Every structure is written in C-alpha cells, then in structure tokens.
C-alpha cells in the first residue's frame, strides 16, 4: 500500500527573501548553464544555489548555503505537520490554458519489487552519485519526485481539494515564464486521514525523479529517513501533459544525406515531410541538411522491434533506437542530444546536429502499460510538462536543522 504522511515543511520567508517568483526554479536536470547563471543573478536566495550550486564541491557548497539561510531565517519551518495542495496553471504552445493539481507529501520508500512504486525509465550511475552526495551533505529533500496514481482515488480527491481551495492559497505567484503556482496548506487531521485512506490502495508510477527516488532508497539503507518528498497527481488529470523528446544526432553521420535516405528507405516508407501535418502514431520525421523527410515503418523496421516486450514495442522511441539509431547510424544514446521543440530540432541541422529525428510522445496509457508490465522505457522517453517548481517547500529531515 502507498503510505503518505504530512510533514513540517520548511519554506522561504518572503519578508526576508522577497517574492517567491525570484527564488523558485526548475529541477536541476533541466537547468542549462545559461539558466543556472540567470537564476544565480535573479536572487541571492534562489533555489539553484542548493540544487545545482556552481561552487565546488557542489554538495558541500549547498549544505553551507542551506545552513546560512536557516540561521538567517530566510527559511522557516511550518508550525504543524501538513500536506500541501499544489496547482500549476500554464499555457501550451497552441495557446490552450491548463491546470494540473497534485499533493506535496512524504511518501514511504518502497523497493520497486514491492510493486507499490514503479519506475518507467532507466537510470544512470552519474546523476545518482551526484544526488546522493547532495542528500548526505544537506540532510534535506530539496526537490520532490513527481508520482502518478492511476486508480479510482482521483475523483474522490478532487472533492477533497474542492473543499480545501475554498480558502485563499498560502502562495499565489506567477513565475517569470508565466506559469501560476498556487499552494494550499492541508493541516486538518480528519482531511489528512481521508486523503491517506484514498491513496493507500494506489500504485505510484514515477513520472519524474527516478534518480532521486533511487538515491533516497540508498540513503534509507544507510540510515536515512524511510520516506521521500513527493508530489502525487492523478494520471487522468486533464492538465497532465507529455511533450515529445526529439533526438539530435551529434557528430558526423556514417553516410551522406542521400545515402542515408536510401538506407532508411530499406525499412521505412520515405517521403517529403508535409508542412503543418502532424505525425501519425508510428511516424518519425527526419531532418537532414537540405531535406526533411517523413518515415513510416515497413515490415523490415517492425521486425527490428519484434522481440521487444509489447508495451515497449508500441513506442516511437523504441522504433527509432532499434531500426535507425543502432543499425543505420551506428550510435547509442550517448551520441544524442534532446529537445522538446520541433522548431529547435529543425534549426539544429546543420550545425549543432548532423541530423534530427522527431518522434511522438508516448500517451499516458502507454507509460502506465510499461510500468505495470515491469518494463522501463529508453532514456529520455517522456517529458512531463510543466516541470514542478523547486523551492515551493523543502523537507529538512536532519536533526541539525531542528536545533
């Protein structure tokens, strides 16, 4: 069963740090060097100084900064344990406005073998070592993982949230990118118990934060806390958006553009990329110097994924890796960069990339099918949008922060 619990969050004190808009930021793994510098310049209290310090060693610098902020009372602990309803309102490139809601809480750590918490993507040693060093040094969860529940709790929790948001939010801020972040404190004991009971039967699918979750498991086994800071949302929330993650090929291609097109035509129906026409499921767009193509898998390409488990076989990223990246380009994923924007992918060729392959995002049902089958997707298969803001709440669990 999924066990969630309230906690005494630590939050920024606006009287000391100024507007929350200047101190929150995106998760560490989507911050470019340029954005890191911009966040440093935005405020001396911006969360980037904790989650992605530019001083070295990074973990020690973050712990030192955290301690200074606690002493200066730039960060203050909430008086009572609570859960936090967190809503983000945002716009998509087509102009639609959406809102996604979820719950900030402590989630009891479970091994993946238990089936209570399930991953959907592979992890890599480097990021886990970096996050473990940060966790050991700070004794704090500075960023929540992003989990999804897929059962019947969604409708009932919406009723609970409706009661909660009758009150004014404790935070209501628009960030520099135009996203609106609203947060409500849920401290009523009966309401907390009701939420806990509704979520108990759920399996939690990790949307974002695989490296941080596995790091928390390792830290637990070293004597750390048996829980992780989590944001839990309904898998069927209409505000849940997955963007595509396009593949940019770095370095020289093994073939010139014309020869590559001929090789692709052995496994795909190849034609000009139609302007303004969305890709159908199973179609991949290929951007080469001087030409733009649309690929549709033929039996020869489908044969490349025939031995892959069915939930993975349905993913465009699997088709790309098994039928293009490995057999034709001779690359693995380490030779790739990634972008979520069609225009950026097109503009990258030639120059930043020798070729770009534009893929469709997996549906949320496809993600769920992979998780429930006990499989994991290729690296960078999903990009849940928008990212959660770091700096909304912190969970400082080490006893030194309570002195």
N, C-alpha and C positions, 0 to 999 in steps of 0.2 A: 504494500500500500504506500501511496505517496504521503509523506508526513511533512506538513508545513507548520511553521511556528512564527509568532511575532518576535520582534527584537527591538531593542532600544537603539534606533538609528542615530548616527552622527550626521549633522547637516551643517552646511555653511550658515554663518550668521551674517545676514545681509547688512546689518549695521556696521560690520567691520570690513566686509569684502566687496560691498556694492551689489549691483544687480546680479541675480543668478545667471542671466544671459551671458555674462562675461567670464564666468568661472566654470560652466559646464563644457563638455566637449564630446566628440565621438569616441568609440572604443579604440584602444591602442592600435589594433591591427589594420585599421583603415586610415590611419593618420600618415600622410606623406611628410617628407622632411620640410617642405614648404609650409604645410599646415601646422606642423609642430612649431615652427618658428612664429607663425601668426598667432597661435594660441599662447605662446610664451609672452608675446607682445601685448596681447589683449588684457591680461591681468596678472599681477604677481601671485594671485591665488588660483590661477586656472588649473583644473584637474590634470592637465597634461603633465604638470610637474611631478605628479605622483605616478601616473600610469605609464608615462613614456618620457622619463627625465632625460635630458640631453647630457647631464653631467655623468661622469663615470667614477666608480662603478654605479650603474643605474639604480640597483636595488638599495644600496646604502644611501644614495642621494635622496631617493623617495622617502625612506624611513626618517632621515634627518629633517626633510621638509615637513612631513606629517607631524613630527614631534613639535616643530616650531609653531605650526598652525594650531595645534592643540593648546600649547602653552599660551599663545596669544589670544586664545578663544575665538579665532577665526572659524573654528569648527567646534560645535557644541553638541552634547548628547541630549537626545529627547528624554523627557522626564519619565515616560512609561513605555513598556513594550507595545508595539503596534504593527499592523500591516499597512501597506500603502497602495491605494488605487492610483495608477499612473496612466494617463491618457495622452496620446500624441495626435495632433491634427496636422495634416500635411497635404501637399498637392503633388499630383503626378505630372509628368511632362505633358500629358494631354489636357491638363487644366482641372481634372477632377479633384475634389477635396474629399479626403477620407479621414477617419479617426480610428485608431487602434487602442484598445484598452487592455490592461493587464495588472497583475498584482505583484508588488515587491514584497518578498518574504524570505525567511530561511527555509531551505529545502533540505531534508535529511539526505545525506550522501548514500548512494546505493551503488554497488558494483553493477556493471552492465548485465552480468549473468543473471541478476535477480529479475530482470525484465521491467522493473519499476521505472528506471530511467534508461532511455535508449538513444544511442548516437545515430547520426545519418551520414557523417563524413569521416574520412581518415584524419588522423592527427600525425604530427611530426615532432621529433625529439627537440629540435632547437627552440621553438616557441614554448614548449612545456618547461624546459630548463630555465628560460628567462622568467616565466611567470612564477615558477617555484621559488626562485631566488627572491623575487619581489614579495611573495607571500610570507616567506620565512622572515624577511627583514622588517616588514611593516606590521605583521600580526593583524592584518586587516583585509577585508574584502572591499576593494575599491571599485569594482565593476560587477554588476550582476550578470550571470549567464541568462540566456533567453530560452525558455522552455515553452512547449506547447502541450496542451491536453486535448484529447480527441473524443472524449466520451459525452455523456449527457449533462455534465455539470454546467456547460455554457449558458443555457437558457436560465437555469436557476441562479447562477451567479450574476447574470445581467439584472435580475430583480434585486439582488442584494446591492449591487453597485448603484442601481437607481435610487435606493434609499440613502446610500452614502452621499451621493452627489447633490442631494437636496441642500447640503451645507456648502458654504463657499470653500473653494480649494485653499490649501495652505500655501501652495505655489501655483502661480499662473504667469508663465513667462514665454515670450516669443524669442527664439534664438536668432542669431544673425542670418541664418539660412531661411528664416520664415516659418519654421516649424513651431507649433504651440505645444508647450508642455504644461500639463495641469496635474497636480498631485493632491490627493485627499488622505488624511490620516484615518485609519480604522482602528480605534482603540477599545471599542465596546466589546466586553468579554463575550457576550452572547452572539454578537455578529461574527466575531473571530471563530468561535466554536462552530457556527453554521458553515462558514467558508471551509474550515478544516474538514468537516464531515462531507461536504460536497466534493472536495478534491481528493479525499482519501482513496476512492476506488480507481483513480485515473493512472494511466501510464503517462509519463512525461517524456516527450520527444525533444531532444536538444536541437534548437534551431541555430543558435549562435553561442559560442563559448565552449566548444569541445575541449580545446587545450586547457582552458581554465577549470573545467569540471574535472578532467583527469588529474590536473595539478592538485586540486582540492582533495581528491582521493588519496594521492600520495602523501599530502601533508597530514591528512587524518591519520594515516598509518604511522606517521612519525610522532603522533601525539597531538596533532591539531584538532580543531573542532569537527564534530560529526555532521556538519551541515555546510551548505554553501549559500551565498546570497543569490537569489534567483528572481527573475521576472517571468511570470507564468501567464500565458494568454490562450484564448480559445482558438483552436486550429481553424474553426469555421467563422472567425471574426471577419466581417466584410472589409475591415481595414487591414487584413493581413496580405501583404504584397511580396511576391518573389520576383526579383528582376533577373534578367539573363546575365550570364557571366561569359563574355566573349573571349576567345583565345587569340592572343597576338603572338606570332612566331618570331623569336629573336634570332639574329644571326642569318647567315646566308642559307638559302634553300638548296637542297641537293640537286635540283633541276631548274632550268629556266622556266619562265611562266608558261610558255607554250607547251613544253614537255610535261610540266606538272598538270596542266589541264588535260593532256592526253592520258596521263596515268589515272587521274580522277575519273575520266570517262570509262575506264575499265570496270568501275564499281558503282558509279553513280550516273544517273541521267543528268547531263550538264547543259545548262542553258544560260542566257543572259539574266542577270538579276533584274526582275521587273521593278521599276521605280514605284514606291508607295504601296507595294503589295506585301502584306505580312507573310512571314514564313508559316507554312502549314507544319503540323507536327511531323517530325522526321526530316524536315528540310533544313539545310545548312547553307548559309551564304559564305562565299569565299571571295575575299578582296585581295587581288594581286596587282602589281604595278601595271596600270593601263587597262585593267579589265576587272569586271565584277560579275561573279557567277552565282547561280543558284543550283544546289546539288540536291538530288532526290535519290535515296538509296535504292539500288537494284539488288537482285538476289545475291550477287557477289559480295556486296557490302554487308547485307544481312547475315551472310554466312560467317563473317568475321565475329559476330556477337552471338552466334548460335549457342555457344557453350556457356554463356554468361547467365546467371540466375534471372528469371523473368522480370522481376521488378527493376533490375539494372539494365536489362536489355531494352527497356522502353525509353531510356533516357538518351537525348541527343548527345550529351557529353560522352556517354559510353560509345556511341556510334563514332563520334569524332576520334576518340582515342584509339579504338580498335581497328577502324577502317581507314583512317587518314594519318593520324599523328605517328603511330608506330610503323605501319608497313610502307607508307609512301614517303613521309618526311624523315623517318629515322630518328625522331626525337622522343624524349619523355617529357613529363610535365615541368621538369626543371628548365626546359628551353622555352617556357611560355611566360608571357605577362597576361594580365587580365583587365578587362574593363566592362562596365555595365551599360555603356552608352554606344549606340550604333554609330553616331557621328564621330565619336572619338576613335572607334575602331577603323572607320573608313579613312580618317585623316592620318592615321598612324602609318599607312602604307603609301609610298615607300618612305623610309626614314627610320622612325622608331622601331618598325617591324617590317619584315620581308613579306609577310602575308598575315591576313586576319581571317578568322573563321567565326561567324556569328551564329550562335545557337539559341534555341528557345529555352526559356526557364522551365524547370520541372513544375508540375502542378503540386499543390499541397497534398493531394491524394497520392501522387507518385512518391513524395517524400515519406508519407505515412506507410505506404506499402513496403518501401525499402526498410524502414525501421522495424516494422512488425515481422518482416522476414528474417531479421537478424543480420542484414547486409549493411554495407556502408557505401556511399557514393564516392566517385573520384573527387580529388581535391578541387575546391572552388566550384562546386556544382550548384550551390544556392547562394543567393544574396537577399536576405530578408530586409525589406525597406519600409520605413527608415530605420537606421540603427538606433538603439537606445542611447540616451544621453548619459554619459558618466558624470557623476557629481551631484545627481539628484539626492541620493542618500549613500552613506557609507556604513559598513558594519565593522567597527573596530572591536575585535573579539579578544585581543591580547590583554591580560590583566593590567599591563603597564599603562594602558590608556584610561583606566578607571581610577587611577590614584589622584 
